[in-house]
């Protein structure tokens, strides 16, 4: 049997991967110019009270909560070990 004629253009006759890659676009000179320009460093205003609060939270997390939870976890393991020993 012959191939069926299609009234619209399709790419079903192409082998996958043969023409899959599109040609590379040419680099525009505008992008090179924009990349070469010195970038302006934006200054940000530091909120001192928020920074202090973040520091307190960090200290609570690392110096208080984690060691305390590790201590409680060890006691829990010891109690469960004693409970399921026999």
PAZAPA-4460 file (N, C-alpha, C; in steps of 0.05 Angstrom, whole numbers, plus 32768, in hexadecimal, padded with zeros to 4 digits):
% residues 86
    n_x    n_y    n_z   ca_x   ca_y   ca_z    c_x    c_y    c_z   seq   type   mol
   8011   7FE8   8000   8000   8000   8000   8012   8019   8000     1      X     A
   8009   802D   7FF3   8018   8046   7FF2   8013   8057   800B     2      X     A
   8023   806C   800D   801F   807E   8024   8006   808F   801F     3      X     A
   7FF8   8096   8034   7FE1   80A7   8032   7FEA   80C4   802F     4      X     A
   7FDB   80D2   801E   7FE2   80EE   801A   7FD4   80FF   802F     5      X     A
   7FE4   8111   803A   7FD9   8123   804F   7FD7   813F   8043     6      X     A
   7FC1   814C   8049   7FBD   8166   803D   7FCC   817C   804C     7      X     A
   7FD5   8177   8065   7FE4   818B   8074   8000   8180   8079     8      X     A
   8012   8192   807F   802E   818B   8082   8032   817F   809E     9      X     A
   803F   8168   80A0   8046   815C   80B9   8063   8156   80B9    10      X     A
   806E   8150   80D1   8089   8147   80D2   808C   812A   80DA    11      X     A
   8077   811A   80D5   8077   80FE   80DC   808B   80EE   80CC    12      X     A
   8093   80F8   80B5   80A6   80E9   80A5   80C3   80EC   80AE    13      X     A
   80C8   80FF   80C1   80E3   8104   80CA   80EB   80F0   80E0    14      X     A
   8104   80E8   80DF   810F   80D7   80F4   8114   80E7   810D    15      X     A
   810B   80DE   8124   810F   80EE   813C   812D   80F2   8141    16      X     A
   8134   810A   8147   8150   8110   814D   8160   811A   8135    17      X     A
   8156   8115   811D   8165   811D   8106   8165   813C   8102    18      X     A
   814D   8147   8106   814A   8164   8102   813F   8171   811B    19      X     A
   8143   8163   8132   8136   816C   814A   8143   8186   8155    20      X     A
   815D   8189   8151   816A   81A1   815C   8165   81B8   814A    21      X     A
   815D   81CE   8155   8159   81E6   8146   8174   81F4   8142    22      X     A
   8177   8203   812D   8190   8211   812A   8194   8225   8141    23      X     A
   81AD   8229   8149   81B3   823B   815F   81AE   8258   8156    24      X     A
   81A3   8267   8169   819E   8283   8163   81B9   8292   8165    25      X     A
   81BA   82A6   8155   81D2   82B7   8157   81D1   82C8   816F    26      X     A
   81E7   82CB   817D   81E8   82DC   8194   81E5   82F9   818B    27      X     A
   81D5   8308   8199   81D2   8324   8192   81E7   8334   81A1    28      X     A
   81EF   8349   8196   8203   835A   81A3   81F7   8369   81BA    29      X     A
   81DD   836C   81BB   81D0   837A   81D1   81D4   836A   81EB    30      X     A
   81D1   8350   81EA   81D5   8340   8203   81F1   8342   820C    31      X     A
   8205   8342   81FA   8221   8345   8202   8225   8360   820F    32      X     A
   8219   8375   8204   821C   8390   820F   8210   8392   822B    33      X     A
   81F8   8386   822E   81EB   8387   8248   81FB   8377   825D    34      X     A
   8206   8361   8255   8216   8351   8267   8230   835F   826F    35      X     A
   823B   836F   825E   8255   837C   8263   8252   8395   8274    36      X     A
   823A   83A0   8275   8236   83B8   8285   823A   83B2   82A3    37      X     A
   8246   83C5   82B2   8248   83C0   82CE   822D   83C1   82DC    38      X     A
   8228   83AD   82ED   820E   83AB   82FA   820E   83BD   8313    39      X     A
   81F8   83CA   8317   81F5   83DC   832E   81EE   83CB   8347    40      X     A
   81FD   83CF   835C   81F8   83C0   8375   81E2   83CF   8384    41      X     A
   81CD   83C1   8389   81B6   83CD   8397   81BA   83CB   83B5    42      X     A
   81B7   83E0   83C3   81BA   83E0   83E0   819F   83D9   83ED    43      X     A
   81A0   83CB   8402   8188   83C4   8411   818A   83CF   842D    44      X     A
   8174   83D7   8438   8173   83E1   8453   8170   83CA   8466    45      X     A
   8181   83C8   847A   8181   83B2   848D   816E   83B9   84A4    46      X     A
   815C   83A7   84A9   814A   83AA   84BF   8157   839E   84D8    47      X     A
   8160   83AF   84EB   816F   83A5   8502   815F   8394   8514    48      X     A
   8145   839B   8519   8135   838B   852B   812F   836F   851F    49      X     A
   812B   836E   8506   8126   8354   84F9   813F   8343   84F9    50      X     A
   8156   8350   84F4   816F   8341   84F5   8174   8335   8511    51      X     A
   816E   8345   8526   8172   833C   8541   815F   8325   8547    52      X     A
   8146   8327   853E   8133   8311   8542   813C   82F8   8534    53      X     A
   8146   82FA   851B   8150   82E3   850C   8167   82D6   851B    54      X     A
   8179   82E7   8526   8190   82DC   8535   8187   82CD   854E    55      X     A
   8173   82D7   855C   8168   82CA   8574   815C   82AF   856C    56      X     A
   814C   82AF   8556   8141   8296   854D   8156   8281   8546    57      X     A
   816B   828A   8538   8181   8278   8530   818E   826D   8549    58      X     A
   8193   827D   855D   81A0   8273   8576   818D   8260   8585    59      X     A
   8174   8266   8585   8161   8254   8592   8160   8239   8584    60      X     A
   8161   823A   856A   815F   8221   855B   8178   820F   855F    61      X     A
   8190   821B   855D   81A8   820B   855D   81B3   8207   8579    62      X     A
   81AF   8219   858C   81BA   8217   85A6   81A7   820C   85BB    63      X     A
   818D   820D   85B5   817A   8204   85C9   8168   81ED   85C0    64      X     A
   815B   81F0   85A9   8147   81DD   85A1   8154   81C3   8598    65      X     A
   8169   81C4   8587   8175   81AB   857D   8182   819B   8593    66      X     A
   8193   81A6   85A5   819D   8195   85BA   8188   818A   85CD    67      X     A
   8174   819A   85D2   815E   8191   85E3   814F   817A   85D7    68      X     A
   8149   817C   85BD   813B   8166   85AF   814D   814D   85AD    69      X     A
   8167   8150   85AA   8179   8139   85AA   8179   812C   85C6    70      X     A
   8179   813B   85DB   8178   8131   85F6   815E   8121   85FB    71      X     A
   8148   812C   85F2   812E   811F   85F6   812D   8106   85E5    72      X     A
   8139   8106   85CD   8139   80EF   85BC   8149   80D8   85C8    73      X     A
   815F   80DE   85D4   816F   80C9   85E1   8160   80BD   85F8    74      X     A
   8153   80CD   8609   8143   80C2   861F   812C   80B1   8614    75      X     A
   8120   80BA   85FF   810A   80AA   85F3   8114   808F   85E9    76      X     A
   812B   808F   85DC   8137   8076   85D3   813D   8063   85EA    77      X     A
   8148   806E   8600   814E   805E   8617   8135   8052   8624    78      X     A
   8120   8062   8625   8107   8058   8631   80FA   8043   861F    79      X     A
   80FA   8047   8605   80EE   8033   85F3   80FF   801A   85F2    80      X     A
   8119   801D   85F5   812B   8006   85F5   8125   7FF5   860E    81      X     A
   8122   8002   8625   811B   7FF4   863D   8100   7FE7   863C    82      X     A
   80ED   7FF5   862F   80D2   7FEB   862D   80D0   7FD2   861C    83      X     A
   80DE   7FD2   8605   80DC   7FBB   85F2   80F3   7FA7   85F6    84      X     A
   8101   7FA8   860D   8117   7F95   8611   810D   7F79   8614    85      X     A
   80F7   7F75   8622   80ED   7F5A   8628   80D6   7F52   8616    86      X     A
***
